[in-house]
Amino acid sequence: MKFKAWTFLLLCNLFWSGNMIVGKWVTDYFSPIWMVSIRWFIAFLFLFPLAFFLEKPNWLKIIKENYIVLLFMSITGTFVYNWLTYVALQYTTSLNASLICALNPAIIMIFSFFILKIKIKRVQVLGLIFSFIGVLLVITKGKPFLAFQLNYNIGDGFMILCVIMWGLYSVIGKKANHIPPITTIAITAFFGCLATIPFLINTPLDFPNLTSASILGIIFIGVFPSFLSFLLWNIGNRMLTPAVAGLSINSLCMFTAIISFIMGKQILISQISGGIIIVSGIILSSNLKLNYLNKRNEIVKNYTNQG
């Protein structure tokens, strides 16, 4: 179960790394609020029929009984988080944004402790530290102390708010475990789109400035970082605790480095080392190795008893 959960979470972060790269480019053609509205409209077009045929939910009953949680998830995770991300990318550098995103696991752990009353194990804290060190190595090119010499701007402030919004979304989303996952994302995508409408009226779309490449970019964001990523995140988040699932977010830097390499940019040894440390921290905090050894020992014990 944990291996499957981590596969979902890592794929989710792979698509999100694509959102950081494509999203920063697409903001030259679409305003942040239009990007949020269009990406979730596209995602809803996939989510609604999928939920309707696979999960067959009673839509009105689910919304009526869970409207507070669903509205909260829609506002924090679907609308505000994504809007703040695109606004931040207009002001801050990818280096600053990556550093601040590394705070996600810590914020989720803190919210999990205070809201869900989930105890934080020492091994999780150790894994968090490992992952954070790996992130620093990746984004500072092997010179982690440079992180304290960066000049922060308004975009960094928006990114900090993004981290807080995602922490709240992840933790409160745990309270929607009884709702089918595809149905949950479909409803929050719908509510998230509705929330953008009042802001779209005062932000006209610049149609003459659009290109075929920018339209393909927004479609990519709607399908992969929106539809697939949020679906995979919610499934993985339900299989694990939000605090453990949050550690996977640190893999964003590793995937960004890989994509950059494919696009022809140089990758340093420090970035490769950082990626290995990030994965090590994730494995340590999720107890994957420990669970594997316990399962193996159990199999050996049962086989010995049968013999």
C-alpha positions in Angstrom: 0.0 0.0 0.0 2.8 2.5 0.9 4.7 1.7 -2.3 1.6 2.5 -4.3 0.9 5.7 -2.3 4.5 6.9 -2.9 4.3 6.1 -6.6 1.2 8.3 -6.9 2.8 11.1 -4.8 6.0 11.1 -6.9 4.1 11.2 -10.2 2.0 14.0 -8.7 5.1 16.0 -8.0 6.6 15.2 -11.4 3.6 16.9 -13.0 3.7 19.8 -10.6 7.3 20.4 -11.5 6.1 20.7 -15.1 3.6 23.3 -13.8 6.4 25.4 -12.4 8.3 25.4 -15.7 5.3 25.8 -18.1 3.3 28.0 -15.7 6.1 30.6 -15.4 6.1 30.9 -19.2 2.3 30.9 -19.7 1.9 33.8 -17.3 3.2 36.0 -20.1 0.0 35.3 -22.0 -2.6 34.6 -19.3 -3.2 36.5 -16.0 -2.9 34.4 -12.9 -6.7 34.4 -12.3 -7.4 33.3 -15.8 -4.9 30.5 -15.5 -6.6 29.3 -12.3 -10.1 29.4 -13.9 -9.1 27.8 -17.2 -6.9 25.0 -15.7 -9.7 23.9 -13.3 -12.4 24.1 -16.0 -10.3 21.8 -18.2 -9.7 19.5 -15.2 -13.4 19.5 -14.4 -14.2 18.3 -17.9 -12.2 15.1 -17.2 -13.2 14.7 -13.5 -17.0 15.0 -13.8 -17.6 12.1 -16.3 -14.9 10.0 -14.6 -16.5 10.4 -11.2 -20.0 9.9 -12.7 -19.3 6.6 -14.3 -16.7 5.1 -11.9 -17.9 6.3 -8.5 -21.5 7.0 -9.2 -21.9 9.6 -6.4 -25.0 11.2 -5.0 -23.7 14.7 -5.8 -26.4 16.7 -3.9 -26.2 14.5 -0.8 -22.3 14.6 -0.7 -22.3 18.4 -1.0 -25.1 18.9 1.5 -23.4 16.7 4.2 -19.8 18.0 3.5 -20.2 21.5 2.2 -18.0 23.1 4.8 -15.0 20.8 4.2 -15.5 20.9 0.4 -15.8 24.7 0.3 -12.7 25.0 2.4 -10.7 22.7 0.1 -12.0 24.6 -2.9 -10.9 28.0 -1.6 -7.5 27.0 -0.1 -6.2 24.3 -2.5 -8.0 24.9 -5.8 -8.4 28.7 -5.9 -6.1 30.6 -3.6 -3.1 28.3 -3.6 -2.9 28.2 -7.4 -3.6 31.9 -7.8 -0.8 32.8 -5.3 1.6 30.5 -7.1 1.2 32.2 -10.4 1.3 35.7 -8.9 4.5 34.7 -7.0 6.1 33.4 -10.2 5.7 36.9 -11.7 7.9 38.4 -9.0 10.2 35.9 -7.5 12.9 33.6 -9.0 12.5 29.8 -9.3 15.3 29.5 -6.8 13.5 31.4 -4.1 10.2 29.6 -4.9 11.8 26.2 -4.6 13.4 27.1 -1.3 10.1 28.3 0.2 8.2 25.2 -1.1 10.6 23.1 0.9 8.8 24.4 4.0 5.6 22.5 2.9 6.4 19.3 4.8 7.1 21.2 8.0 3.9 23.2 7.7 1.8 20.1 7.0 3.4 18.3 10.0 2.6 21.3 12.3 -1.0 21.5 11.0 -1.4 17.7 11.4 -0.3 17.9 15.0 -2.6 20.8 16.0 -5.6 20.1 13.8 -5.7 16.3 13.4 -3.8 15.6 16.7 -1.4 13.3 14.8 1.8 12.6 16.7 5.0 13.3 14.9 7.6 10.6 15.3 11.3 11.4 15.7 12.1 9.5 12.5 9.7 11.7 10.6 11.5 14.8 11.9 14.8 13.3 10.9 13.6 12.5 7.4 12.3 16.1 7.2 15.7 17.5 8.0 17.3 15.1 5.5 14.9 16.2 2.7 15.4 19.9 3.5 19.2 19.5 3.3 18.7 17.8 0.0 16.5 20.7 -1.3 19.1 23.2 -0.2 21.9 21.4 -2.1 19.8 21.2 -5.2 18.7 24.8 -5.4 22.0 26.4 -4.1 24.2 24.2 -6.3 26.0 22.7 -3.4 26.4 25.9 -1.4 23.5 25.8 1.1 24.7 28.9 3.0 23.8 30.9 0.0 20.2 30.5 1.1 20.8 33.0 3.8 22.2 35.6 1.4 19.2 35.7 -1.0 17.2 38.9 -1.5 13.6 38.2 -0.8 10.7 40.2 -2.5 6.9 40.3 -2.6 6.9 37.1 -4.6 8.5 35.3 -1.7 5.7 36.5 0.6 3.1 35.1 -1.8 5.0 31.8 -1.8 4.9 31.6 2.0 1.1 32.1 1.8 1.0 29.3 -0.8 2.8 27.0 1.6 0.2 27.8 4.3 -2.7 27.3 2.0 -1.4 23.9 0.8 -0.8 22.8 4.4 -4.4 23.6 5.3 -5.7 22.0 2.2 -3.8 18.7 2.8 -4.8 18.5 6.5 -8.5 19.4 6.1 -8.6 17.1 3.0 -8.0 14.2 5.4 -11.5 14.9 6.8 -13.0 14.1 3.4 -11.7 10.5 3.4 -15.2 9.1 3.2 -15.9 10.9 -0.1 -14.7 9.1 -3.2 -11.4 10.8 -4.4 -12.4 11.6 -8.0 -15.7 13.1 -6.7 -13.9 15.2 -4.2 -11.6 16.8 -6.8 -14.5 17.2 -9.3 -16.6 19.2 -6.7 -13.6 21.3 -5.5 -12.7 22.0 -9.1 -16.2 23.2 -9.8 -16.4 25.4 -6.7 -12.9 26.7 -7.4 -13.9 27.8 -10.9 -17.0 29.5 -9.5 -14.9 31.4 -7.0 -12.8 33.0 -9.9 -15.8 34.4 -11.8 -16.1 37.7 -9.9 -12.4 38.4 -10.5 -12.5 37.5 -14.2 -15.0 40.3 -14.9 -12.4 42.9 -14.0 -9.6 41.1 -15.7 -10.3 40.8 -19.4 -8.4 38.1 -21.4 -5.9 39.5 -24.0 -7.0 37.3 -26.9 -4.7 39.0 -29.6 -1.7 38.2 -27.4 -2.5 34.4 -27.3 -0.5 31.9 -29.3 -1.1 28.3 -30.2 1.9 27.4 -27.9 0.4 29.3 -25.0 -3.0 27.6 -25.5 -1.2 24.1 -25.5 0.6 25.2 -22.3 -2.6 26.0 -20.5 -4.2 22.7 -21.7 -1.1 20.8 -20.3 -1.5 22.6 -17.0 -5.2 21.7 -16.9 -4.6 18.0 -17.6 -1.4 17.0 -15.8 -0.7 19.4 -12.9 -4.5 19.9 -12.2 -6.5 16.8 -13.1 -3.9 14.1 -12.6 -1.8 15.7 -9.9 -4.6 16.6 -7.6 -6.2 13.2 -8.1 -3.0 11.4 -7.3 -2.3 13.7 -4.3 -5.6 13.1 -2.7 -5.4 9.3 -3.2 -1.8 9.2 -1.8 -2.7 11.6 1.0 -5.5 9.2 2.1 -3.2 6.2 2.1 -0.7 8.0 4.3 -0.9 10.8 6.9 -0.7 14.3 5.5 2.6 14.8 7.4 4.3 11.9 5.6 2.7 12.6 2.2 3.9 16.2 2.5 7.5 15.0 2.4 7.1 14.1 -1.2 6.8 17.8 -2.1 10.6 18.1 -1.7 11.0 15.9 -4.8 9.9 18.9 -6.8 13.4 20.2 -6.9 14.8 16.8 -8.1 12.2 16.5 -10.9 12.8 20.2 -11.9 16.5 19.4 -12.2 15.8 16.4 -14.4 13.5 18.3 -16.7 16.0 21.1 -17.0 18.6 18.5 -18.0 16.3 17.1 -20.7 15.8 20.7 -21.9 19.6 21.1 -22.4 20.6 22.7 -19.1 23.6 21.5 -17.1 23.1 19.5 -14.0 25.7 19.6 -11.2 26.9 16.8 -9.0 25.5 18.8 -6.0 22.0 18.6 -7.6 22.3 14.8 -8.1 23.5 14.4 -4.5 20.7 16.6 -3.3 18.2 14.5 -5.2 19.5 11.3 -3.6 19.3 12.9 -0.1 15.7 14.1 -0.8 14.7 10.5 -1.7 16.5 9.2 1.4 14.7 11.6 3.6 11.3 10.5 2.1 12.1 6.8 2.6 13.3 7.4 6.2 10.2 9.4 7.2 7.8 7.0 5.5 9.4 3.9 7.1 9.3 2.2 3.8 12.5 0.2 4.5 11.3 -0.7 8.0 7.9 -1.9 6.7 9.6 -3.9 4.0 11.9 -5.6 6.5 9.0 -6.4 8.9 7.0 -7.9 6.0 10.0 -9.9 4.9 10.6 -11.2 8.4 6.9 -12.1 8.8 7.0 -14.1 5.5 10.2 -15.9 6.6 8.6 -16.6 10.0 5.4 -18.0 8.5 7.4 -20.2 6.1 9.6 -21.5 8.9 6.5 -22.4 11.0 4.9 -24.2 8.1 8.1 -26.2 7.6 
